[in-house]
Amino acid sequence: MADALDLGSSGQPWGFESPPSHQFIKIKDKEMKVEIKEINACKKELEIEVPLEVVNREYENAYNTLNKRVKISGFRKGKTPRKILERYYKSNIESDVLQKLVSDSYLKIVEENKIKALGQPKIDNVELEIDKPLRYTATVEILPKIEVSEYKGLEFTKKIIKVSEKDVDEELERLREQSAKFEVSEQKSIEKYDYVVISFERFINNTLDEEGKKENLSLSIGYNMTYPELERELIGMKKGEEKEIEINFPQDFKEKKIAGKEVKFKVRINEVKKRILPDLDDDFAKEVGDCNNLGELRNKLKEEIIKSEQHRAETLLKKESIDKLVELNNIEVPQILVDERVRLMFFDTQQRLKYQGIKLEDAAIELDKVKEPFIGPATTEVKGDLILDRIAEIENISVSDEEVEKRVKEISKSVNQNYLVFKQQLIKNKGIDRLKDNLKKEKTLDFLINHSKINEEIVERQEILNKSDKGKGK
C-alpha cells in the first residue's frame, strides 16, 4: 500500500517537539485519533484511526462519482443502485477509498504535528471493515534533532606536497603524449602506445563465440582499452600478421561470460600507426603553452602544479575537518538518506566503469557485490552534511541570491555555455537548490577552517602516496 501512495513531505528541520502521545485532529469536522510513538531519533510510528462517519462519507462520494460515469445494463446512467455497483466495482472502490483516506489523514497529521517526513511512509496494519473506523500504522523517517557540542578551536595539519622538477618533467611528458601524432607503418613492429586496428574471433573452451567477434577494433596499446593480456601479446606484431592468443580469465573477471574460463583469440593486425612525440623545444612551448620558450613553459607548469597542490591540500583539510566533526558529535541518521547516498555512489561508480568501456549490466553485477563497503562512507557523509547544516543554522550562515548568480556565471563560463541557457537548465533540473546547498556547505566549511588552528607542513609526494595506499588497503 505504501508504494502506491505519494505521501512524502520534505523540508530542512532540525528536529521538532514531540506532540502528546494521543491527539484528536479534525478531518472534515470529525475527530481523528492519533497516537505518536518514537521508535528512535530518526523514526516515528503513527497509529491512526479515521472516524466511521468519514469512511462512510468517502465510500458514498466514490460510489456517487462512479454512478455518474458508468452505464449498467438495465439501469439509466446515474440511477444504478449501490448494491449493483458493489457487485462489479467493490474491490476497485475499496482500493481507491483506502488510498484517499490514508493519504488525506496521514498528510493532515504530518501537517498538524509539524513532522517533516523524509520520503514516503511505510503503511502497515491496515484495518478497513464495514461499519468500522479505518485503522492503520504509518512508520516515517525524520531528520533527528541535532546538538553540536564541539566545532570551534579544532586543530589540523595541512600537508602540502613539495613540487619538484621531476613533477614538472612528468607534466611536460604528459603534454607531449597529448600532442603526439601517428603515422601509418607498413613494416615496423607494434610498440607500446602505438595505435592499431585489429580484428579477432573469440573461442570459449574451443567453441566460437559469435558475440565475441570484433572487426576493425581500434586500440592504443598500453592503455588497457580491451583485455590487458591481449594487448601485451600484440607488441612485436606487424601489419597483416595473425596470431592465436590464449588467456585464462580469473573467476572474478568483470565480464561474466568468460570469467573463470580459457579463451582463445585469433587476431589479425589490419593497421599500425606509430606514435611520434614532438621534441621538447621552444616551438613545443609556443604551441602547447603559448609561451616564448621552454623555460617559460616549465615555470608556468610549476606554478599550475603548486596551485593544484594547494587546492588538493585544502580539499583534504576540509574532509578531515568533517571527519573530526563526525567523530566528536555522534548522531543518528535516517536510513533513507544513507540509502540515497549509497545509490549516488553506485551511480558514480557505474559512470566510471562505463567510461572505462565496461558494460553497465556487468558493472551492475559487480556493484551488487561491493555494496557493503559503500555504507560506511555514505553514513559518514550524511552525518557530516547534517552536522554542517546544524552549524550553519547556529551561526546564521546563509547564501544570498547574488552569490548563487555569481556561481552560476562561473560554472557556465567554465563549461563554455551561455549563462541564461545554463541557468534555465539548472532551474528545470532543480539544480539551483542543490547549488545553493553546496555553497552553504562551502561557506560553513570555510567558517570552521577560519575558527580552527591550522598548521602547514611541506611533505614529499611519496609520503602522501604511501598514506593513500595504506588507506586503500584498510
DAZIGI-V620323 format. One record per helix or strand of 2 or more residues. SS is the DSSP state (helix for helix, strand for strand). FROM is the first residue (numbers start at 1). TO is the last residue. If there is no record, write none. Layout:
<<SS;FROM;TO> <SS;FROM;TO>>
This chain:
<<helix;2;4> <strand;22;27> <strand;30;40> <strand;43;50> <helix;52;69> <helix;82;112> <strand;117;127> <strand;134;142> <strand;155;161> <helix;165;178> <strand;181;184> <strand;195;204> <strand;207;220> <helix;228;234> <strand;242;248> <strand;262;276> <helix;282;289> <helix;294;328> <helix;335;355> <helix;360;369> <helix;371;394> <helix;401;414> <helix;419;428> <helix;431;450> <strand;453;459> <helix;461;472>>
